[in-house]
Amino acid sequence: MKLSTQTHVFSRRFGDEKAIRLLAEIGYDMLDYSMFAGPQKQPAVFGDGYLDICKSLKQTAESCGVGFNQTHAPFPSYKTDEEDYNSWVFGAIVRAIEVTSLIGAKIVIVHPTASVKETRRKEFNLELFNRLKPYCETYGVKVALENMFGSNPHNGQIIPNVCSVTKEFCEYLDELDSRYFTACLDVGHSGLVGETAQNMITGLGHDRLQALHIHDNNFLRDLHTLPFTQSLDWKSIMLALREINYTGEFTFEADSFLAKMPDELLVPASRFMYETGKVLVSWFETGKVPAGD
């Protein structure tokens, strides 16, 4: 299994080109290219010169011996009663699909939306994703849905909303064309809504699950921090991935762990995260995990 991580924190500090070089030097095999910014601060690949930018990104990665395994489109994918934003974000997601293809990645993560009434949420999301299908066909890219969560507006408590539990996540995927749509399991989001990541892995199974977001939390807040620092059961997670013969990459989304670091510690912190990933991948590859707690 190849190790990957998001470019987001490094790109924000140093720019995309230097971020690629630094992450390659740390040892990562692949990279998840982040395209998070909103309409007021769009990533450069959303501008007019994106073709040249994408060509340069791909060439830089290749010269460093790494590739892009996946990307992350802007989010939220829809906002109720904000038509200007919705018009922008759909076009931005389409551009993200094209960018994914241009830099040589195969999967782009697109969040489903909970910003519509629950009674029509599934229908709305399926329509949204099916609108993306022609672009997936054109650019040879798969869109990965991610398991999400919401919050109670009265007390802030985390609650399920869309694709939060295994049954619903599978139902969404099974109603979409598997040639162009797949699952990105965010292992941290799983525990926030009462499911374990390992149960979601085995429930999704080999055919549906093709991408991961790896990070840790305390089952109370979406902390996006380093594995082994909080409460997820990493032994069970890695053995579950082995059980379904997972064939995708191991992609960190532990950006909050890195974001707290000053520039001087960012590379050492990411190197430690890489070494952490190597241990976890070894458990997957050998099926041997340490005994005890």
Summary of the structure (lengths in Angstrom):
residues: 293
radius of gyration: 18.2
end to end distance: 24.7
largest distance: 55.3
contacts: 991
relative contact order: 0.13
helix: 49%
strand: 15%
